Amino acid sequence: MLWACLACLAVLKKELMPAEEAFAAINELDTVAFLQYIKSQPIQPVRSAHLALLSGNFTEAENILLKNGLIFRSIMLLIDTHKWNRFVDEFSLGV
């Protein structure tokens, strides 16, 4: 239980190394892999957006990407999270 609390607090404070250690301690290997993926991203707004997504704040993640002109990444976020209706609403191609 203590590791789970530490993991959540580390994510909220955007401390990736302690978060990775804590999630590993509670065998959340998918989350550990996602944190490693976040750390590998070379663009800071992309890292911030993925951390927002990990925190459960999808709208913030999308806004970070759009605010920084990362439209393709925003589209991929919508597709990866199966937000089909939002994708159609946001990026209507006039079809």
Number of C-alpha atoms within 10 A of each C-alpha: 7 8 16 15 12 16 24 17 15 19 19 15 11 16 13 19 15 17 25 21 16 22 23 17 14 13 11 13 13 11 15 20 14 15 21 14 12 20 17 10 13 9 10 11 18 21 21 18 25 26 25 20 17 18 15 11 13 18 11 17 23 22 14 20 22 17 10 10 12 15 14 11 15 20 18 12 20 19 13 10 10 11 12 12 10 13 16 12 9 11 11 9 7 5 3
